[in-house]
Amino acid sequence: MNHIAFMKESILSVAPAASDRALIEQLDIREENGTVFVRCPNLFSQKYITRMYKDLIVSRIRSCLGRPVNVEFCVSPSSGALEDRGPSPESRPVQMNLPALLSSPISCGLNTHFTFDEFVVGRCNAFAYEAALAVSDGEVSRYNPLYFYSDIGLGKSHISHAIGNKIITSKPGASVRYTTARDFTQDYVQSVRNNCLSDFKNAYRSTKVDIFFIDDVHLFKNKEKTQVELCHVLDDLISAGKQVILSGFRPPTSMPQIDKGLRSRFSSGLVIDIKRPDKATRAKIVKHKAKKNGITMPEEVIEFICNTVHSSVRDLESAVMTIAAMSSLMKRQITIDLAQELLEGTLEKQQRINIPYILDFISKNFSIPQEKLTSPSRKKDVLYPRQVAIFLCRRYTEEPLQTIGEAFSRKHSSIIHSLETIEAKYTQSLTVKRDIDFLIEKLDSESA
């Protein structure tokens, strides 16, 4: 192995995420005239690699060479940087610009408050941020579709809408279409019932849509006819060079109840996982929310919030506003004592609600022995309570799926399947939704 290959292997050995390793694999590292050039395949890759790994890469290169050396990051001239800017004017389909009214944020369904300026960037979401920026600038059209996935409240909808809002601002003639899996399905069903399927198809044609957003794609499971129609829509848009942006709770490979062909389309572009914010990112989120609302918050209070709330971005923002509101109503300064009073229940709940607690809770509420919940049994009277228990473990704890699987004597894939199944039941069955909502309310009250 030559020293260049050894340098790349050394860098790859410490890259944490699979998506990051894939980007590093594409780097062309060469030494020329005493300078090491790290050539990236496109501008998006250069921005992301420089932001996240510059110091690490420089350190590894110098360590491998055994001497100080200048390191420069650039876009490879042979990578076809222009290719990332979309089709050439000659090959781009001719399209009449739609009236500005049709491309306004209100008419296309985007949330105008979700912008890049309001998106707090940290290690947990930097890859998503750089990719979203690149797509909004038209730099990486070959990464199409762009698929974001994460748990609830971690920013996948925010970053998607930010792309649309930026495109609308920078390209007023662009036609943007935003929908959710549920709305798309309902529109399709209604069009079939009312014998106006052609109108439905026409609304999503590439001649009418430049950027297509669709949220909650995991909800397409078991909707076979809708999935077929969505395949046609995606094929038409992507083949015409129109940008497609998708989001869901799970990666495409973890949605077995969605057609293999549709899953393949979901994963044919760039798939990005947005993780829970680490402590440094949580601090940035708290400070951003406080500054935006004109709230002066002591560092010790910020530290306490970050140590207490770590489930989602929404919960962090809610904690900031709760403390600020109570400070105003009670005419008390924002201090660590006030923060502890208001968030004490949250902290105690996080410490108390763990996997054994949930197992005991489900056992009592379903009148089923705990050993059955963790047994191999797949009987209906065991399967449903077990799925609910797994759902609550995912909701209330920060344990990884592997740890949850070990607690239930299940493989990682089995836990994912259980979550997919119960989430589908929760969204599609009013009875199941009522059952789980009641259990959540009861769990919250018992642990308060």
C-alpha positions as CSV (number, residue, x, y, z in Angstrom):
1,M,0.0,0.0,0.0
2,N,1.5,3.4,-1.0
3,H,1.6,6.3,1.3
4,I,-1.4,8.0,-0.4
5,A,-3.6,4.9,0.0
6,F,-2.4,4.6,3.6
7,M,-3.4,8.2,4.3
8,K,-6.9,7.6,3.1
9,E,-7.2,4.4,5.1
10,S,-6.0,6.2,8.2
11,I,-8.7,8.9,7.7
12,L,-11.4,6.3,7.0
13,S,-10.6,4.4,10.2
14,V,-11.8,7.3,12.3
15,A,-14.8,8.5,10.3
16,P,-17.9,7.8,12.4
17,A,-20.8,7.6,9.9
18,A,-21.2,5.4,6.9
19,S,-22.3,8.4,4.8
20,D,-19.2,10.3,5.8
21,R,-17.0,7.3,4.9
22,A,-18.6,7.2,1.5
23,L,-17.7,10.9,0.9
24,I,-14.1,10.3,2.1
25,E,-13.8,7.3,-0.3
26,Q,-14.4,9.7,-3.1
27,L,-11.5,12.0,-2.1
28,D,-8.5,12.2,-4.5
29,I,-5.4,12.9,-2.3
30,R,-2.2,13.8,-4.1
31,E,1.1,15.4,-3.3
32,E,2.4,18.0,-5.8
33,N,5.4,20.2,-5.3
34,G,5.4,19.9,-1.5
35,T,1.6,20.5,-1.1
36,V,-1.0,17.8,-0.5
37,F,-4.2,18.5,-2.4
38,V,-7.4,16.9,-1.1
39,R,-9.6,17.0,-4.2
40,C,-13.4,16.6,-3.5
41,P,-15.8,15.4,-6.2
42,N,-18.0,18.5,-5.9
43,L,-18.5,21.8,-4.0
44,F,-21.0,20.2,-1.5
45,S,-18.4,17.5,-0.6
46,Q,-15.6,20.1,-0.2
47,K,-17.7,22.3,2.1
48,Y,-18.8,19.4,4.3
49,I,-15.4,17.7,4.5
50,T,-13.7,21.0,5.3
51,R,-16.3,21.8,8.0
52,M,-16.2,18.5,9.7
53,Y,-12.9,16.8,9.0
54,K,-10.3,19.4,8.0
55,D,-8.2,19.3,11.2
56,L,-8.4,15.5,11.4
57,I,-7.4,15.0,7.7
58,V,-4.5,17.5,8.0
59,S,-3.3,15.7,11.1
60,R,-3.5,12.3,9.6
61,I,-1.7,13.3,6.4
62,R,1.1,15.0,8.3
63,S,1.3,11.9,10.6
64,C,1.5,9.5,7.7
65,L,4.2,11.6,5.9
66,G,6.1,12.2,9.1
67,R,6.7,15.9,8.3
68,P,4.8,19.2,8.3
69,V,3.2,19.8,4.9
70,N,0.7,22.3,3.5
71,V,-2.7,20.7,2.8
72,E,-5.3,22.3,0.5
73,F,-8.9,21.3,0.0
74,C,-10.4,21.9,-3.5
75,V,-12.9,20.6,-6.0
76,S,-11.4,18.1,-8.5
77,P,-11.2,19.6,-12.0
78,S,-11.8,16.2,-13.4
79,S,-14.9,15.5,-11.4
80,G,-17.2,17.3,-13.8
81,A,-18.1,20.0,-11.3
82,L,-20.5,21.4,-13.9
83,E,-22.4,18.2,-13.9
84,D,-23.6,19.0,-10.4
85,R,-25.3,22.1,-11.6
86,G,-28.0,20.2,-13.5
87,P,-28.7,19.7,-17.2
88,S,-27.1,22.0,-19.7
89,P,-29.4,24.7,-21.2
90,E,-29.5,22.7,-24.4
91,S,-30.7,19.5,-22.7
92,R,-32.9,21.1,-20.1
93,P,-36.6,20.7,-21.0
94,V,-38.3,23.9,-22.1
95,Q,-40.9,25.0,-19.5
96,M,-43.0,28.1,-19.2
97,N,-42.6,29.9,-15.8
98,L,-45.7,29.7,-13.7
99,P,-47.1,32.9,-12.1
100,A,-45.4,34.1,-9.0
101,L,-48.6,33.5,-7.0
102,L,-48.4,29.8,-7.6
103,S,-44.8,29.6,-6.2
104,S,-45.4,31.5,-3.0
105,P,-44.6,29.7,0.2
106,I,-48.2,29.8,1.3
107,S,-49.6,28.2,-1.8
108,C,-47.0,25.5,-2.0
109,G,-47.5,24.4,1.6
110,L,-44.0,25.3,3.0
111,N,-43.6,26.7,6.5
112,T,-42.0,30.1,6.0
113,H,-40.5,30.0,9.5
114,F,-38.3,27.0,8.6
115,T,-35.2,28.6,7.0
116,F,-31.5,27.9,7.0
117,D,-30.9,30.9,9.3
118,E,-33.1,29.3,11.9
119,F,-31.5,25.9,11.6
120,V,-28.9,25.3,14.3
121,V,-26.0,23.3,13.0
122,G,-24.0,20.8,15.0
123,R,-22.2,17.5,14.5
124,C,-25.5,15.6,14.6
125,N,-26.9,17.4,11.5
126,A,-24.0,19.1,9.7
127,F,-24.1,16.6,6.8
128,A,-27.8,17.2,6.3
129,Y,-27.3,21.0,6.4
130,E,-24.5,21.0,3.9
131,A,-26.4,18.7,1.5
132,A,-29.5,20.8,1.8
133,L,-27.6,24.0,1.1
134,A,-26.0,22.4,-1.9
135,V,-29.3,21.2,-3.3
136,S,-30.9,24.6,-2.8
137,D,-28.0,26.1,-4.8
138,G,-28.5,23.5,-7.5
139,E,-25.0,22.0,-6.9
140,V,-25.8,18.3,-6.5
141,S,-28.7,17.4,-8.7
142,R,-27.2,14.0,-9.2
143,Y,-28.1,13.3,-5.5
144,N,-31.7,13.0,-6.4
145,P,-33.9,12.2,-4.5
146,L,-32.6,13.7,-1.2
147,Y,-33.9,11.6,1.7
148,F,-33.8,12.7,5.3
149,Y,-34.8,10.4,8.2
150,S,-34.8,10.8,12.0
151,D,-37.0,10.5,15.0
152,I,-39.7,13.1,15.7
153,G,-38.6,16.7,16.5
154,L,-35.0,16.5,15.2
155,G,-35.3,18.9,12.2
156,K,-36.0,16.8,9.1
157,S,-39.0,18.8,8.2
158,H,-37.2,22.1,9.0
159,I,-34.3,21.4,6.7
160,S,-36.6,20.2,3.9
161,H,-38.7,23.3,4.1
162,A,-35.5,25.5,4.3
163,I,-34.5,24.2,0.9
164,G,-37.9,25.1,-0.6
165,N,-37.9,28.6,1.0
166,K,-34.5,29.4,-0.3
167,I,-35.3,28.2,-3.8
168,I,-38.5,30.3,-3.8
169,T,-36.5,33.3,-2.8
170,S,-33.6,32.8,-5.2
171,K,-35.7,31.5,-8.1
172,P,-39.1,33.2,-8.1
173,G,-40.2,31.4,-11.2
174,A,-39.7,27.9,-9.7
175,S,-42.8,25.8,-9.1
176,V,-42.6,24.1,-5.6
177,R,-45.0,21.4,-4.5
178,Y,-45.1,20.2,-0.9
179,T,-47.3,17.4,0.5
180,T,-47.4,14.6,3.0
181,A,-47.8,10.9,2.5
182,R,-51.3,11.1,4.1
183,D,-52.4,14.0,1.9
184,F,-51.0,12.4,-1.3
185,T,-52.8,9.2,-0.5
186,Q,-56.1,10.9,0.3
187,D,-55.9,12.9,-2.9
188,Y,-55.2,9.8,-4.9
189,V,-58.1,7.9,-3.3
190,Q,-60.5,10.8,-3.9
191,S,-59.4,11.1,-7.5
192,V,-60.2,7.5,-8.1
193,R,-63.6,7.7,-6.4
194,N,-64.5,10.8,-8.3
195,N,-63.2,9.5,-11.6
196,C,-60.7,12.3,-12.1
197,L,-57.4,10.4,-11.9
198,S,-56.1,12.3,-14.9
199,D,-56.4,15.6,-12.9
200,F,-54.4,14.0,-10.1
201,K,-51.7,12.8,-12.4
202,N,-51.5,16.1,-14.2
203,A,-50.9,18.0,-10.9
204,Y,-47.7,16.1,-10.3
205,R,-46.3,16.2,-13.8
206,S,-42.7,17.4,-14.4
207,T,-44.1,20.2,-16.6
208,K,-45.9,21.6,-13.5
209,V,-43.4,20.9,-10.7
210,D,-39.8,21.9,-10.3
211,I,-39.2,20.8,-6.7
212,F,-41.3,18.2,-5.0
213,F,-41.3,17.6,-1.2
214,I,-43.1,14.8,0.5
215,D,-43.0,14.2,4.2
216,D,-43.6,11.0,6.3
217,V,-43.1,8.5,3.5
218,H,-43.1,5.6,6.0
219,L,-46.9,6.1,6.0
220,F,-47.2,4.7,2.5
221,K,-46.7,1.2,3.9
222,N,-49.4,-1.3,2.8
223,K,-50.9,1.3,0.4
224,E,-50.0,-0.7,-2.7
225,K,-51.9,1.3,-5.4
226,T,-50.8,4.6,-4.0
227,Q,-47.2,3.3,-4.0
228,V,-47.5,2.4,-7.7
229,E,-48.8,5.9,-8.5
230,L,-46.0,7.5,-6.4
231,C,-43.4,5.5,-8.4
232,H,-44.8,7.0,-11.6
233,V,-44.6,10.5,-10.2
234,L,-41.0,10.1,-9.0
235,D,-39.9,8.5,-12.2
236,D,-41.3,11.4,-14.2
237,L,-39.9,14.1,-12.0
238,I,-36.4,12.6,-11.6
239,S,-36.0,11.7,-15.2
240,A,-36.9,15.3,-16.1
241,G,-34.2,16.6,-13.7
242,K,-36.6,17.9,-11.1
243,Q,-35.5,17.8,-7.5
244,V,-37.3,15.4,-5.1
245,I,-36.9,15.7,-1.4
246,L,-38.3,13.0,0.9
247,S,-38.4,12.5,4.7
248,G,-39.4,9.8,7.1
249,F,-38.8,8.1,10.4
250,R,-36.8,5.2,9.0
251,P,-34.2,4.7,6.3
252,P,-35.6,3.1,3.1
253,T,-34.0,-0.3,3.8
254,S,-35.9,-0.5,7.1
255,M,-39.4,-0.2,5.5
256,P,-40.2,-3.8,4.5
257,Q,-43.9,-3.1,4.0
258,I,-43.1,-0.6,1.2
259,D,-42.7,-2.0,-2.3
260,K,-39.1,-2.9,-3.2
261,G,-39.2,-0.8,-6.3
262,L,-40.3,2.3,-4.3
263,R,-37.7,1.7,-1.6
264,S,-35.1,1.5,-4.4
265,R,-36.2,4.9,-5.7
266,F,-36.1,6.4,-2.2
267,S,-32.5,5.2,-1.7
268,S,-31.2,5.9,-5.2
269,G,-30.0,9.4,-4.3
270,L,-28.6,10.6,-1.0
271,V,-29.9,9.2,2.2
272,I,-29.1,11.2,5.4
273,D,-29.6,10.3,9.0
274,I,-30.3,13.3,11.4
275,K,-29.3,12.2,14.9
276,R,-30.3,13.5,18.3
277,P,-28.3,16.7,19.2
278,D,-25.2,16.2,21.3
279,K,-24.6,18.4,24.3
280,A,-22.7,21.1,22.3
281,T,-25.5,21.3,19.8
282,R,-28.1,21.4,22.5
283,A,-26.3,24.4,24.0
284,K,-26.3,26.2,20.6
285,I,-30.0,25.5,20.2
286,V,-30.9,26.9,23.6
287,K,-28.8,30.0,23.1
288,H,-30.3,30.6,19.6
289,K,-33.8,30.3,20.9
290,A,-33.1,32.6,23.8
291,K,-31.4,35.2,21.7
292,K,-34.2,35.1,19.1
293,N,-36.8,35.8,21.8
294,G,-34.7,38.4,23.6
295,I,-34.2,36.2,26.7
296,T,-31.2,36.7,28.8
297,M,-30.2,33.2,30.2
298,P,-27.2,32.6,32.5
299,E,-24.7,30.0,31.4
300,E,-25.5,27.8,34.4
301,V,-29.2,27.7,33.3
302,I,-28.2,26.8,29.8
303,E,-26.0,24.0,31.1
304,F,-28.8,22.7,33.2
305,I,-31.3,22.6,30.3
306,C,-28.8,20.8,28.1
307,N,-28.2,18.2,30.8
308,T,-31.9,17.8,31.5
309,V,-33.5,17.8,28.1
310,H,-32.0,15.8,25.3
311,S,-34.9,14.1,23.6
312,S,-35.5,16.5,20.7
313,V,-35.0,20.1,19.4
314,R,-38.7,20.8,20.1
315,D,-38.4,19.9,23.8
316,L,-35.3,22.1,24.1
317,E,-37.1,25.1,22.7
318,S,-40.1,24.4,24.8
319,A,-37.9,24.3,28.0
320,V,-36.5,27.7,27.1
321,M,-39.9,29.3,26.5
322,T,-41.4,27.7,29.6
323,I,-38.6,29.1,31.9
324,A,-38.9,32.5,30.2
325,A,-42.7,32.6,30.5
326,M,-42.8,31.5,34.2
327,S,-40.0,34.0,35.0
328,S,-42.2,36.8,33.5
329,L,-45.4,35.6,35.2
330,M,-43.8,35.0,38.6
331,K,-41.7,38.1,38.3
332,R,-38.6,36.1,39.2
333,Q,-35.2,36.3,37.6
334,I,-34.1,33.3,35.4
335,T,-31.9,31.4,37.8
336,I,-30.8,27.8,38.2
337,D,-33.2,27.5,41.1
338,L,-36.2,28.5,38.9
339,A,-35.0,26.2,36.1
340,Q,-34.7,23.3,38.5
341,E,-38.2,23.9,39.8
342,L,-39.7,23.9,36.4
343,L,-37.7,21.1,34.8
344,E,-37.4,18.9,37.9
345,G,-40.2,16.6,36.7
346,T,-38.6,16.2,33.3
347,L,-35.3,15.2,34.9
348,E,-36.9,12.8,37.3
349,K,-39.0,11.3,34.6
350,Q,-36.0,10.7,32.3
351,Q,-34.2,9.0,35.2
352,R,-37.2,6.9,36.2
353,I,-38.6,5.8,32.9
354,N,-36.2,3.2,31.6
355,I,-36.8,-0.2,29.9
356,P,-37.5,-2.2,33.1
357,Y,-39.9,0.5,34.2
358,I,-41.8,0.3,30.8
359,L,-41.8,-3.5,30.9
360,D,-43.4,-3.4,34.4
361,F,-45.9,-0.7,33.3
362,I,-47.0,-2.7,30.2
363,S,-47.2,-5.9,32.2
364,K,-49.5,-4.4,34.7
365,N,-51.7,-2.5,32.2
366,F,-52.2,-5.5,29.9
367,S,-52.3,-8.1,32.8
368,I,-49.5,-10.1,31.2
369,P,-46.4,-11.5,32.9
370,Q,-43.2,-9.7,32.0
371,E,-41.5,-13.0,30.9
372,K,-44.1,-13.3,28.2
373,L,-43.2,-9.9,26.7
374,T,-39.6,-11.1,26.3
375,S,-40.5,-14.6,25.3
376,P,-40.4,-16.0,21.7
377,S,-44.2,-16.1,21.7
378,R,-46.0,-14.5,18.7
379,K,-49.5,-15.0,19.9
380,K,-51.8,-11.9,19.4
381,D,-52.3,-11.4,23.1
382,V,-48.6,-11.1,23.5
383,L,-47.5,-9.6,20.3
384,Y,-49.5,-6.3,20.5
385,P,-48.5,-5.5,24.1
386,R,-44.9,-6.2,23.2
387,Q,-45.1,-3.8,20.2
388,V,-46.5,-1.1,22.4
389,A,-43.8,-1.7,25.0
390,I,-41.1,-1.3,22.3
391,F,-42.8,1.8,21.0
392,L,-42.7,3.4,24.5
393,C,-39.1,2.3,25.0
394,R,-38.2,4.2,21.8
395,R,-40.2,7.2,22.8
396,Y,-39.1,7.6,26.4
397,T,-35.5,6.3,26.5
398,E,-32.3,7.1,24.6
399,E,-31.3,3.5,24.4
400,P,-30.2,2.3,20.9
401,L,-32.4,-0.2,19.1
402,Q,-29.8,-2.9,19.7
403,T,-30.1,-2.4,23.5
404,I,-33.9,-2.5,23.3
405,G,-33.7,-5.6,21.2
406,E,-31.5,-7.3,23.9
407,A,-34.1,-6.4,26.6
408,F,-36.9,-8.1,24.6
409,S,-34.6,-11.0,23.4
410,R,-35.1,-9.8,19.8
411,K,-32.8,-9.0,16.9
412,H,-32.3,-5.5,15.7
413,S,-34.3,-6.2,12.5
414,S,-37.2,-7.5,14.6
415,I,-37.3,-4.4,16.7
416,I,-37.4,-2.2,13.6
417,H,-40.2,-4.3,12.2
418,S,-42.2,-4.0,15.5
419,L,-41.8,-0.2,15.5
420,E,-42.8,0.0,11.8
421,T,-45.9,-2.1,12.5
422,I,-47.1,-0.3,15.7
423,E,-46.4,3.2,14.1
424,A,-48.6,2.2,11.1
425,K,-51.3,1.0,13.4
426,Y,-51.1,4.2,15.5
427,T,-51.6,6.4,12.4
428,Q,-54.2,4.2,10.7
429,S,-56.4,2.8,13.6
430,L,-58.3,5.2,15.9
431,T,-58.6,2.4,18.5
432,V,-54.9,1.8,18.6
433,K,-54.2,5.5,18.7
434,R,-56.6,5.9,21.7
435,D,-55.0,3.0,23.5
436,I,-51.5,4.3,23.1
437,D,-52.4,7.9,23.9
438,F,-54.1,6.7,27.1
439,L,-51.0,4.7,28.1
440,I,-48.7,7.7,27.3
441,E,-50.9,10.0,29.4
442,K,-51.0,7.4,32.2
443,L,-47.2,6.9,32.1
444,D,-46.6,10.6,32.2
445,S,-48.9,11.1,35.2
446,E,-47.5,8.1,37.1
447,S,-43.9,9.2,36.6
448,A,-44.5,12.9,37.2
